Amino acid sequence: MNEDERITQLVKSLLEIKDLSDEIIVIDGGSTDGSFEIALSLGVRAISANKAGRAAQMNAEAKIAQGGISRQLTRQQR
């Protein structure tokens, strides 16, 4: 679950293709590596769905997303 080494690289990459990502939301599932804080420091929206499970995390994102199309990436997708 701890992805602090990758979160910065991923978010920066997504920000570089801003035309494809109008909104970036990081859903933290209870990691203890500072991923949530890292996401906030990079200027993206971050919410905590503390160990609620992937379905609950995806639903949380869907509720706050403002765009019409959503692409969700998981830590397994590298």
C-alpha atoms as a printed R data frame, in Angstrom:
   type eleno elety resid chain resno       x      y       z
1  ATOM     1    CA   MET     A     1   0.000  0.000   0.000
2  ATOM     2    CA   ASN     A     2   2.836  2.435   0.570
3  ATOM     3    CA   GLU     A     3   3.676  4.192  -2.685
4  ATOM     4    CA   ASP     A     4   5.544  7.312  -1.616
5  ATOM     5    CA   GLU     A     5   8.347  6.634  -4.074
6  ATOM     6    CA   ARG     A     6   5.957  6.578  -7.037
7  ATOM     7    CA   ILE     A     7   3.236  9.092  -6.196
8  ATOM     8    CA   THR     A     8   5.362 12.132  -7.011
9  ATOM     9    CA   GLN     A     9   6.442 10.757 -10.375
10 ATOM    10    CA   LEU     A    10   2.903  9.718 -11.304
11 ATOM    11    CA   VAL     A    11   1.254 13.006 -10.369
12 ATOM    12    CA   LYS     A    12   3.931 15.063 -12.124
13 ATOM    13    CA   SER     A    13   3.515 12.943 -15.253
14 ATOM    14    CA   LEU     A    14  -0.238 13.456 -15.202
15 ATOM    15    CA   LEU     A    15   0.184 17.195 -14.708
16 ATOM    16    CA   GLU     A    16   2.412 17.327 -17.800
17 ATOM    17    CA   ILE     A    17  -0.452 16.015 -19.927
18 ATOM    18    CA   LYS     A    18  -2.925 18.461 -18.457
19 ATOM    19    CA   ASP     A    19  -5.091 18.403 -21.577
20 ATOM    20    CA   LEU     A    20  -5.867 14.774 -20.754
21 ATOM    21    CA   SER     A    21  -6.273 15.318 -17.037
22 ATOM    22    CA   ASP     A    22  -8.383 18.312 -16.132
23 ATOM    23    CA   GLU     A    23  -8.702 17.078 -12.583
24 ATOM    24    CA   ILE     A    24  -6.450 14.792 -10.607
25 ATOM    25    CA   ILE     A    25  -7.787 13.205  -7.441
26 ATOM    26    CA   VAL     A    26  -5.698 10.964  -5.212
27 ATOM    27    CA   ILE     A    27  -7.645  8.581  -2.995
28 ATOM    28    CA   ASP     A    28  -5.555  7.398  -0.076
29 ATOM    29    CA   GLY     A    29  -6.614  4.046   1.336
30 ATOM    30    CA   GLY     A    30  -4.823  4.325   4.671
31 ATOM    31    CA   SER     A    31  -1.174  4.345   3.643
32 ATOM    32    CA   THR     A    32   1.372  5.403   6.220
33 ATOM    33    CA   ASP     A    33   4.054  6.653   3.835
34 ATOM    34    CA   GLY     A    34   2.877 10.238   3.434
35 ATOM    35    CA   SER     A    35   1.283  9.701  -0.001
36 ATOM    36    CA   PHE     A    36  -1.723 11.805   1.014
37 ATOM    37    CA   GLU     A    37   0.478 14.716   2.081
38 ATOM    38    CA   ILE     A    38   2.660 14.348  -1.019
39 ATOM    39    CA   ALA     A    39  -0.409 14.565  -3.265
40 ATOM    40    CA   LEU     A    40  -1.602 17.701  -1.481
41 ATOM    41    CA   SER     A    41   1.851 19.284  -1.744
42 ATOM    42    CA   LEU     A    42   1.741 18.726  -5.519
43 ATOM    43    CA   GLY     A    43  -1.502 20.683  -5.752
44 ATOM    44    CA   VAL     A    44  -3.961 17.907  -6.528
45 ATOM    45    CA   ARG     A    45  -7.106 16.960  -4.653
46 ATOM    46    CA   ALA     A    46  -6.611 14.208  -2.125
47 ATOM    47    CA   ILE     A    47  -9.095 12.466   0.101
48 ATOM    48    CA   SER     A    48  -8.737  9.684   2.589
49 ATOM    49    CA   ALA     A    49 -10.898  6.578   2.299
50 ATOM    50    CA   ASN     A    50  -9.131  4.943   5.185
51 ATOM    51    CA   LYS     A    51  -8.919  1.237   4.347
52 ATOM    52    CA   ALA     A    52 -12.457  1.243   3.034
53 ATOM    53    CA   GLY     A    53 -11.599 -1.104   0.176
54 ATOM    54    CA   ARG     A    54 -11.112 -0.420  -3.510
55 ATOM    55    CA   ALA     A    55 -14.820 -0.225  -4.375
56 ATOM    56    CA   ALA     A    56 -15.456  2.347  -1.645
57 ATOM    57    CA   GLN     A    57 -12.416  4.331  -2.761
58 ATOM    58    CA   MET     A    58 -13.613  4.351  -6.369
59 ATOM    59    CA   ASN     A    59 -17.092  5.423  -5.260
60 ATOM    60    CA   ALA     A    60 -15.585  8.235  -3.167
61 ATOM    61    CA   GLU     A    61 -13.731  9.503  -6.228
62 ATOM    62    CA   ALA     A    62 -16.844  9.300  -8.383
63 ATOM    63    CA   LYS     A    63 -18.812 11.390  -5.870
64 ATOM    64    CA   ILE     A    64 -16.352 14.292  -5.852
65 ATOM    65    CA   ALA     A    65 -15.113 14.221  -9.449
66 ATOM    66    CA   GLN     A    66 -16.349 17.160 -11.477
67 ATOM    67    CA   GLY     A    67 -15.587 15.876 -14.967
68 ATOM    68    CA   GLY     A    68 -17.723 13.724 -17.180
69 ATOM    69    CA   ILE     A    69 -15.064 11.091 -17.822
70 ATOM    70    CA   SER     A    70 -13.020  9.349 -15.168
71 ATOM    71    CA   ARG     A    71  -9.913  7.205 -15.494
72 ATOM    72    CA   GLN     A    72  -8.877  5.476 -12.327
73 ATOM    73    CA   LEU     A    73  -5.350  4.196 -11.828
74 ATOM    74    CA   THR     A    74  -4.402  1.760  -9.100
75 ATOM    75    CA   ARG     A    75  -1.023  1.112  -7.562
76 ATOM    76    CA   GLN     A    76  -0.768 -2.083  -9.588
77 ATOM    77    CA   GLN     A    77  -0.787 -0.057 -12.831
78 ATOM    78    CA   ARG     A    78   2.773  1.095 -13.379
